[in-house]
């Protein structure tokens, strides 16, 4: 079982899961196993966060230490079986490894940071519902088509 810590380029605890420069992975004995680079940290959307989760799982990470995490990412991590703990932002990596900082367990998605964008506005479509496009003249319509917005067709009221 491995532990991963979200870090800044200066090897301090990163302020946010998706924007971390990378993750350092340690085994149960405290030996450095891997350093993962977050290639998509400046990307908008959730695709790179899902890739990070896959990378962490591939390194047998079960515990994740970070500064903050969004509600949707936290829900995804908890659902995948990760134990997630919040530690102080910018805490030195050595202090975290030696247990000198407090760990707050994050047990539900509500403990994560709310999305700053409107639901689904991150560009990836997460959290948004597909809208049904209104029917237009000339389209064939099915029985459950949405005819909203059409008031007249060729002088006939609908």
C-alpha positions as CSV (number, residue, x, y, z in Angstrom):
1,X,0.0,0.0,0.0
2,X,1.5,3.3,-1.1
3,X,0.9,7.0,-0.1
4,X,0.9,9.8,-2.5
5,X,1.4,13.5,-1.7
6,X,0.4,16.3,-4.0
7,X,3.4,18.6,-4.3
8,X,4.5,22.0,-5.8
9,X,7.7,22.3,-7.8
10,X,9.4,23.2,-4.5
11,X,8.3,19.9,-2.9
12,X,5.7,21.5,-0.6
13,X,2.1,20.3,-0.3
14,X,0.2,21.6,-3.3
15,X,-2.9,23.7,-2.7
16,X,-5.1,21.7,-5.0
17,X,-5.3,18.2,-6.4
18,X,-5.8,19.0,-10.0
19,X,-3.3,21.9,-10.1
20,X,-0.5,20.1,-8.3
21,X,2.9,20.1,-10.1
22,X,3.1,16.4,-9.4
23,X,2.8,13.6,-6.8
24,X,5.4,11.8,-4.8
25,X,4.6,8.2,-4.1
26,X,6.0,6.4,-1.0
27,X,5.7,2.8,0.0
28,X,4.6,1.6,3.5
29,X,8.2,1.9,4.8
30,X,8.6,5.5,3.7
31,X,10.8,4.8,0.7
32,X,10.3,7.0,-2.4
33,X,8.7,4.8,-5.2
34,X,7.8,7.3,-7.9
35,X,7.4,10.9,-8.8
36,X,4.5,11.6,-11.1
37,X,4.3,14.8,-13.1
38,X,0.9,16.4,-13.6
39,X,1.0,17.1,-17.3
40,X,-2.5,18.7,-17.4
41,X,-2.2,20.9,-14.4
42,X,-3.0,24.0,-16.5
43,X,-5.7,22.3,-18.4
44,X,-9.4,23.1,-18.0
45,X,-11.7,20.2,-17.4
46,X,-11.6,16.9,-15.7
47,X,-9.8,14.6,-18.2
48,X,-6.4,15.1,-16.7
49,X,-7.7,14.5,-13.1
50,X,-9.1,11.1,-14.2
51,X,-5.7,10.3,-15.7
52,X,-4.0,11.2,-12.4
53,X,-6.4,8.9,-10.6
54,X,-5.4,6.1,-13.0
55,X,-1.7,6.8,-12.5
56,X,-2.1,6.7,-8.7
57,X,-4.0,3.5,-8.8
58,X,-1.3,1.9,-11.1
59,X,1.2,2.7,-8.3
60,X,-1.0,0.9,-5.7
61,X,-1.7,4.2,-3.9
62,X,-4.4,3.9,-1.3
63,X,-3.8,7.1,0.7
64,X,-3.6,10.6,-0.8
65,X,-2.5,13.7,1.0
66,X,-3.2,17.1,-0.4
67,X,-4.1,20.7,0.4
68,X,-7.5,20.9,-1.3
69,X,-9.6,19.0,-3.8
70,X,-12.8,19.8,-5.6
71,X,-16.1,18.1,-4.7
72,X,-16.4,16.1,-7.9
73,X,-12.8,14.9,-7.8
74,X,-13.1,14.0,-4.2
75,X,-16.3,12.0,-4.9
76,X,-14.5,10.2,-7.7
77,X,-11.4,9.4,-5.5
78,X,-13.5,8.2,-2.6
79,X,-15.6,6.1,-4.9
80,X,-12.5,4.5,-6.2
81,X,-11.4,3.5,-2.7
82,X,-8.8,6.1,-1.9
83,X,-8.3,7.4,1.6
84,X,-8.0,11.2,1.2
85,X,-6.5,13.6,3.8
86,X,-6.2,17.3,3.8
87,X,-3.0,18.7,5.2
88,X,-1.9,22.4,5.4
89,X,-1.0,24.0,2.1
90,X,2.7,24.7,1.5
91,X,3.7,22.4,4.4
92,X,7.2,21.1,3.8
93,X,7.3,17.6,2.5
94,X,9.6,16.4,5.3
95,X,7.1,17.6,7.9
96,X,4.4,15.6,6.3
97,X,6.5,12.5,6.1
98,X,7.5,12.8,9.7
99,X,3.9,13.3,10.9
100,X,4.5,16.8,12.1
101,X,1.3,18.2,10.4
102,X,-2.3,17.5,11.1
103,X,-4.3,15.2,8.7
104,X,-7.9,15.9,8.3
105,X,-9.7,12.9,6.8
106,X,-12.0,13.7,3.9
107,X,-14.9,11.2,4.1
108,X,-17.6,12.8,1.8
109,X,-17.6,14.9,-1.3
110,X,-19.2,17.8,0.5
111,X,-15.9,18.3,2.3
112,X,-14.2,19.2,-1.0
113,X,-14.1,22.7,-2.5
114,X,-17.2,23.7,-4.5
115,X,-16.7,24.2,-8.2
116,X,-16.0,27.9,-9.0
117,X,-17.5,27.5,-12.4
118,X,-21.2,26.9,-13.2
119,X,-22.1,23.3,-13.3
120,X,-20.5,21.8,-16.4
121,X,-18.8,25.0,-17.5
122,X,-15.4,23.5,-17.1
123,X,-15.6,22.4,-20.6
124,X,-15.6,18.6,-20.0
125,X,-19.3,18.2,-19.6
126,X,-19.1,16.8,-16.1
127,X,-22.1,17.5,-14.0
128,X,-24.1,18.9,-16.9
129,X,-27.2,17.4,-18.3
130,X,-27.7,16.9,-22.0
131,X,-30.3,19.4,-23.3
132,X,-32.8,18.3,-25.9
133,X,-32.6,20.5,-28.9
134,X,-35.9,22.0,-30.0
135,X,-37.4,20.7,-33.3
136,X,-37.1,22.8,-36.4
137,X,-39.1,23.1,-39.5
138,X,-38.2,20.3,-42.0
139,X,-37.0,17.9,-39.2
140,X,-38.7,14.6,-38.8
141,X,-40.0,14.3,-35.3
142,X,-40.3,11.3,-33.1
143,X,-43.1,10.8,-30.6
144,X,-41.2,12.3,-27.7
145,X,-39.7,15.3,-29.6
146,X,-39.6,18.7,-28.0
147,X,-41.8,21.0,-30.0
148,X,-41.2,23.9,-27.7
149,X,-40.4,27.2,-29.5
150,X,-42.6,26.3,-32.5
151,X,-45.8,28.3,-32.5
152,X,-46.8,28.3,-36.1
153,X,-46.1,26.2,-39.2
154,X,-47.3,27.6,-42.4
155,X,-50.0,29.7,-40.7
156,X,-51.3,26.8,-38.6
157,X,-51.0,27.1,-34.9
158,X,-49.6,24.2,-33.0
